[in-house]
């Protein structure tokens, strides 16, 4: 396992048990972000870096009982917290690295990634892997329940020009990874970038 993986597992593993209690009011923001994906009944969707599975219920609601919802995360403790919360009823949980997904090419209609981009060890390559598993014309949502400035303030830091989520950085990163950004919102109450998989 790489040092990046070990760091991610240690960081999130230590916080998994009380993660949902720390952020109890994020549910409506997740539901609103999922609605931006434009999912339909029967679609197949992945929550990449699903953590405790907070996106799984709105994803299930969007694709209905005939759809497929997968949640992949690198940290066993986060998946265990998702099971304790009963979110495994809304989607199949996978202990998997988003850098090497155990999924067929073009097998999904969409990917949802909450708080994902800043934890990717190789963002360009990892976004290419997400593009690999999504059909041409499928969608990607990169989301955070608070905006960049609010998150930086919460963490006691300033936003820097090299922030991957800044639009001038994110748009070319996505373009070079097989995605075309279609919308970008960065407000105190949410961050949401939507992209379409190139043909």
Residue, then its C-alpha position, 0 to 999 in steps of 0.5 A: x500500500x502506498x504512503x498516500x493510501x496509508x495516510x488516507x486510511x489513518x486520517x479517516x479511520x480515526x474519524x469514522x466513528x463520529x464522522x456523521x455526528x460532526x456534520x449532522x446537517x449535510x443531508x439536504x446539501x447531499x440530496x441537492x448535489x445528487x439531483x444535479x447529476x440528472x440520474x434516471x430510474x435504472x441508472x448505475x451510479x458510483x459514490x467514489x470515496x463514499x465514506x459513511x455513505x451519506x450520498x447513498x440514500x439520495x442516490x438510491x432515491x434517484x435511480x429507484x429500485x431497478x438502478x444500481x448504487x455502489x459505494x467505494x471507499x479505501x477505509x474499512x472503518x468508514x464502510x463499517x460506519x456506513x453499515x452501522x447507519x444502515x446505508x448498505x441497504x441503499x447501495x453495495x459497499x466496496x472496499x476499493x481504491x478509486x485509482x483502480x476500480x474493480x469495475x468494467x469500462x463504461x459500466x456506469x452512468x455517473x460518479x458522485x465524489x464528495x470531498x474526493x478531489x483533495x484526497x486523490x494521490x494523482x488527481x489527473x490519473x484518478x479522474x481518468x480512472x473514473x472516466x474509464x468506468x463511465x459511459x460516454x455522455x455520463x456525468x461526474x459530480x465533485x461536491x463538498x457540503x461547504x464551499x472552498x472559503x468556508x472549508x479553509x476557514x474551518x481548517x484555519x487556513x487560507x485558500x491558495x491559488x493552487x487549490x485543485x477545486x479552484x475553477x481555473x485549476x479544475x477545468x483543465x484538470x478535468x479536460x485532460x482526464x476525459x471530462x468536460x466541465x458543464x457547471x461550477x458553483x462555489x458558495x459558502x453553503x456548497x461546492x459543486x462541479x459537474x462534468x460530462x464524460x467525453x465520447 
